[in-house]
Amino acid sequence: MGAVTAFLCLPENKTVAAAVFDSPFKSFKGLVEDMANKATKVPGILLSAALRIVDKTIQEKAGFSLYSLNPLKNSAPYIEIPAFFIVGIEDEVIPI
C-alpha cells in the first residue's frame, strides 16, 4: 500500500528526483477482486455488490470513491521522474 501512496503523491511533489515502487496495485477494485478470488469462492456478482456498499459508505464518510484509487489511470500519466517498478507475479515467468 505504501507504493501506491507514494505513486498518488508524486505528481504534486516536485522535490523527488526518482522513485522505486515495490508491488503497487493497478486499481483498488482489481486488488480486492484478485485477493477475493485467491482467498474465497465468493461469486463476482456478490463481491461487486459488497464493493458498491463499501464504496457508498466511504464516499459518505471520507468524501472519495474506492474506484478513484486507480494509480495507473489517475497518477501515472503525470509522473515526470524516472521510476523503477518491482513486481512479483505468482507462478508466472515473464521474459525480459
Secondary structure as the mmCIF struct_conf table of DSSP 4:
data_model
#
loop_
_struct_conf.conf_type_id
_struct_conf.id
_struct_conf.beg_label_comp_id
_struct_conf.beg_label_asym_id
_struct_conf.beg_label_seq_id
_struct_conf.end_label_comp_id
_struct_conf.end_label_asym_id
_struct_conf.end_label_seq_id
HELX_RH_AL_P HELX_RH_AL_P1 GLY A 2 CYS A 9
HELX_RH_3T_P HELX_RH_3T_P1 LEU A 10 GLU A 12
BEND BEND1 THR A 15 THR A 15
STRN STRN1 ALA A 19 ASP A 22
BEND BEND2 SER A 23 SER A 23
BEND BEND3 LYS A 26 LYS A 26
HELX_RH_AL_P HELX_RH_AL_P2 PHE A 28 ALA A 39
HELX_RH_AL_P HELX_RH_AL_P3 GLY A 44 ALA A 62
BEND BEND4 GLY A 63 PHE A 64
HELX_RH_3T_P HELX_RH_3T_P2 LEU A 66 SER A 68
HELX_RH_AL_P HELX_RH_AL_P4 PRO A 71 ASN A 74
TURN_TY1_P TURN_TY1_P1 SER A 75 SER A 75
HELX_RH_3T_P HELX_RH_3T_P3 ALA A 76 TYR A 78
BEND BEND5 ILE A 81 ILE A 81
STRN STRN2 ALA A 83 ILE A 86
TURN_TY1_P TURN_TY1_P2 GLU A 90 ASP A 91
#
